């Protein structure tokens, strides 16, 4: 495909934006994701000092820290105002 044809198709196409995550709402979602991430990671640190059996503690710590990491990643994407690029 030639560059001129690609540019023509790009200009004639309609813009794509997810209605749920508009550019105006992404900074607010970044703050919410950051707070949730901090909460889950703090909870993971609390779980690390539980007085339960090691396998239970390891499973809970892994699950909670995984959820916290997901929120941290989504916060980074929302902070960059680039949710439409990655999804």
C-alpha positions as CSV (number, residue, x, y, z in Angstrom):
1,X,0.0,0.0,0.0
2,X,1.4,3.3,-1.0
3,X,1.8,6.2,1.4
4,X,-0.6,8.5,-0.5
5,X,-3.3,5.9,-0.5
6,X,-2.8,5.2,3.2
7,X,-2.9,8.9,4.0
8,X,-6.1,9.3,1.9
9,X,-7.8,6.4,3.8
10,X,-6.7,7.9,7.1
11,X,-8.1,11.3,6.4
12,X,-11.4,9.9,5.0
13,X,-12.0,7.5,7.9
14,X,-14.1,8.5,10.9
15,X,-12.3,9.0,14.2
16,X,-12.4,6.2,16.7
17,X,-12.8,6.8,20.4
18,X,-14.1,4.6,23.1
19,X,-17.1,6.4,24.6
20,X,-16.4,5.0,28.0
21,X,-12.9,6.4,28.3
22,X,-12.9,9.8,26.7
23,X,-9.7,11.9,26.8
24,X,-11.4,14.3,29.3
25,X,-12.1,11.5,31.8
26,X,-8.8,9.8,31.7
27,X,-7.0,12.0,34.3
28,X,-9.8,11.3,36.8
29,X,-9.6,7.6,36.0
30,X,-5.8,7.7,36.5
31,X,-6.3,9.1,40.0
32,X,-8.8,6.4,40.9
33,X,-6.6,3.7,39.5
34,X,-3.6,5.1,41.5
35,X,-5.6,5.1,44.7
36,X,-6.8,1.5,44.1
37,X,-3.3,0.4,43.2
38,X,-1.9,1.9,46.4
39,X,-4.7,0.3,48.5
40,X,-4.1,-3.2,47.0
41,X,-0.4,-3.0,47.3
42,X,-0.7,-1.8,50.9
43,X,-3.0,-4.7,51.6
44,X,-0.5,-7.1,50.1
45,X,2.1,-5.8,52.6
46,X,-0.3,-6.3,55.5
47,X,-1.0,-9.9,54.2
48,X,2.8,-10.5,54.2
49,X,2.8,-10.1,58.0
50,X,-0.2,-12.4,58.7
51,X,0.2,-15.2,61.2
52,X,-1.3,-17.9,58.9
53,X,0.2,-20.8,57.1
54,X,2.7,-20.0,54.4
55,X,0.8,-21.4,51.4
56,X,-2.4,-19.5,52.3
57,X,-0.4,-16.3,52.9
58,X,1.5,-16.8,49.6
59,X,-1.7,-17.3,47.6
60,X,-3.4,-14.3,49.1
61,X,-0.3,-12.1,48.7
62,X,0.1,-13.1,45.0
63,X,-3.6,-12.5,44.2
64,X,-3.7,-9.1,45.9
65,X,-0.4,-7.9,44.5
66,X,-1.5,-9.0,41.0
67,X,-4.6,-6.9,41.2
68,X,-2.6,-4.0,42.5
69,X,-0.2,-4.3,39.6
70,X,-3.1,-4.3,37.1
71,X,-4.4,-1.1,38.6
72,X,-0.9,0.4,38.5
73,X,-0.6,-0.4,34.9
74,X,-4.0,1.0,34.0
75,X,-3.1,4.2,36.0
76,X,0.1,4.6,33.9
77,X,-1.9,4.3,30.7
78,X,-4.6,6.7,31.9
79,X,-1.9,9.2,33.0
80,X,-0.5,9.2,29.5
81,X,-3.9,9.9,28.0
82,X,-3.4,7.0,25.6
83,X,-6.0,4.4,26.5
84,X,-7.2,4.3,22.8
85,X,-3.7,3.5,21.7
86,X,-3.2,0.4,23.8
87,X,-6.8,-1.0,23.6
